[in-house]
């Protein structure tokens, strides 16, 4: 069974040639991308998928939440230069969520900050923003916060 990020990648690779940027957050998410994904069962399904992976999909690894916030703020101010989709993978990993199914007040503030700027970028520049959690199933609070920000923007 494919993970959530594998399903998103498959859709990007097999879909139309839209420019996409994937932010991979945290060391465990990066390890998954660099080690587990290439050595696992994930394979390119067509020549179009190979072409999309080389030309249209960029991956950026970030280890700090501040860096993600800086990039999103820059995108909000300057635009995204032909990007159609931004995928943020591993927000739960970078916010350092424990195994409990809830977020602390400080974690909620950090998540709200990222969701707020992400959806402002989405609204202002007409791009799709998608969040994929590292843990599957994810923490319900993330889903609730994302739904809230999608609703108000």
N, C-alpha and C positions, 0 to 999 in steps of 0.2 A: 504494500500500500504506500502510495506517495505521500510525502509530507506536504504541508500547506505551501511552503516555498517552492517545492518541486512542481506543484500544480500551477503556481503563478508563473514560474519560469517556462513551463511547457506552453502555457497560453501566450506568453511573450514571443517565444521562439516560433511557434506555429502560426501566429496571428499576422496581421498586416505589418508592414515595415515601419512602424512608428518608433521614434527615438524615445528611449527610456533610460532612466538612471536609477540604479538600485543602491541604496545606502545599507551597508551591512554593519551592524552595530555590535560591538563587543567581541571578545576573543573567542567565545564558543561559537558564535554565529560565523565568524571568520574561518574557524577551523572546519566547520561544516562545509563552507563554500570551497575552501582550498583542498581539503583532504577527502571528506566523506562523499561529496557530490561527484567529483571526477572518478572516484574508485567504486562508486555504487552502481545501481541499476539504471541511473539516469543516462540516457543516450539521445543524440540528435535524431529526430525522426525523418528529416528530409534535408535536401540541399538548401531549401529556403531557411530552415532552422539554423544551419551553419552560417549562412549569409547574414541572417538577422543577428546572430550572436556576435559576429565580427563588426558589423557596421552600425547597428542600431541600439545595442544594449551596452551601457557602461556601468561598471561596478566600482563603488568607492567604499573602502573599509575605514571606519571611524571607531576610535577607542574612547572618545569622550562625548558626553551629551552636549557640551558647550560647542564643539566643532559642528555638530549637526545643526544646532541653533544658528550658528554663524552662517553656514551655507544656506539655510532656509531664509534667513533674513536678507542675505545677498540676492537670492532668487526673487524674493518679494520686491526688492528695490529695482533690480536690473532686468528682470525677466529671465526666461529659461532658454532662449535661443533654440528654438525648434523642438524642444522636448515636449512630448505629449503625455508622459507618465512618469511619476516619481513613486518608487516603492521603498518603504522604510521597513527593513527586516531586523528584528531583534530588539525592539524598544524595551521589552520586558527584561531582556538580558542586560542592557546598559543601565536601566534604572535599578538594577540589583534586587529584583523581586525574590522573596523567599518562596518556599513551597506552599505557604498558606494561600488561600484563594481570595485574598484581599490586599489592598495597598494601604500603606501608612499615609498620614497627611502630607508629609514631605514628598513622597512618591507621587501622590495625586497632583501636587503643585507642579512637579517636573513634567508629568505626563500632560497636564493641561497646557503648559507652556509650549510643548512640542506640537500638540494637536492644534492649538490656536494658530501658531505661525504656519503650520502645514496647510490648514484649510483657508487661511488668508491667501497663501500662494495659489492654491487651487482656484479660488474665486477670482482673484485678480488676473491671473494669466491663463485661465481656462485649460488647466492640466488636470489629469487624474492623479489623485494621491491615494495610495493603498498602503495599509499597515499589515504586516505579517508578523505575528509573534513567534519567537523562538520555540516556546513551549506550546505543545499542542496536546490536549485542549488548553487554551490560554486562560489567564485569570479573567474572571467575569468583569472586574472593575475596568479593565482596558476596553473591553467591548462596550460597556455602558458609556464610558467617556468618549469613545470614538463616535458612537451613535448620537450622543448629545451634540458634539461639535459638527457632525454632518447635518443635524437637524437645524442648528441655528445659523449655519452659513449658507 
